[in-house]
Amino acid sequence: MLFSAAILVGFLIDAALGWPAALFRRVSHPVVWIGALISWLEARLNKGAAMRRRAAGGVCVLIVLLAVGVPSFAVQNLLPDGWVGAMLIGVLCWPLIATRSMHDHVQAVAAPLLRGDLASARHAVSMIVGRDPAQLDEAGVARAALESLAENSSDGIVAPVFWGVVLGLPGIALYKAVNTMDSMIGHRNDRYEEFGKIAARLDDVVNLIPARLTGVLFALASGNAVGTGLRVMMRDAGLHRSPNAGWPEGALAGALGLRLSGPRQYGDRIADEPWVHAEGRDPYADDLARGLALFRRAMLLCGAVLALLAMM
């Protein structure tokens, strides 16, 4: 299982270093490169009637996948066989795993919230969620950060790791391309409803297994709350507006004894969403620290599974 060893290398480097700011300033980041291509294509293709825009969105998906997949397959095939190649693949996969970044973004919300600085916490949470932070009280900020922690643990960590184990560098690179397209054009609004439909559905498909694995990791890492985490995940995942996000959110909510999701405001629109773990209490500042501790244990468990696969 050399791909497992390769992904373990990338996972450990990211957990230790993240993506250094100096490196970002010098070369930016692979996801930014992919995003630039998506933006360029969208500006030129997203025009005309609904059916034309949907077809053009499919063309955009195909071009992006080819632009990412062909070079990553070529590079992987040029690398030496054995452990040396696995180590090199791991280094190349490193920027596509977001363990350190995920922790740091939520910690940036938790720190001011614990100090009672709601304004700074609102600003920090606006970096990771789409809703209007000006409308959020302490519980709303904490809930938004925990929901982002749950969902993005799947999208930003477990899913890239999963597809990297399956296919190596092309697997993780193609997954990030799909996920980036969904983030940029997979929205249900007048501009992207048709153009981004194929990208959004493809993202749903590639996250089916990783989202459920993430929920299991959260539940197993919760100690005495394993049963509750699994029960809430199985019961409430289907209540979520997303076919995948409800699984890690349900497990996190059950493990921490909190209620997540629920009604939220986007600009002047209120989305009347059902609660995940409705019998739980509202989260507050100290619950973010508990959520981050659970996240760290879940990532340790993820790393242990990778190490076990690598030794097989």
Buried (B, 14 or more C-beta within 10 A) or exposed (E): BBBBBBBBBBBBBBBEEBBEEEEEEEEEBBBEBBBEBBEEBBEEBBEEEEEBBBBBBBEBBEBBBEBBBEEBBEBBEEBEEEEEBBBBBBEBBBBBBBBBBBBEBBBBBBBBBBEEEBEBBBBBBBEBBEBBBEEBEBBBBBBBBBBBBBBBBBBBBBBBBBBBBBBBBBBBBBBBBBBBBBBBBBBEEEEBBBBBBBBBEBBBEBBEBBBBBBBBBBBBBBEEBBEBBBBBBBEBBEBBEBBBBBBBBBBBBBBBBBBBBBEBBEEEEEEEBBBBBBEBEBBBBEBBBBBBEBBBBBBEBBBEBBBEBBEE
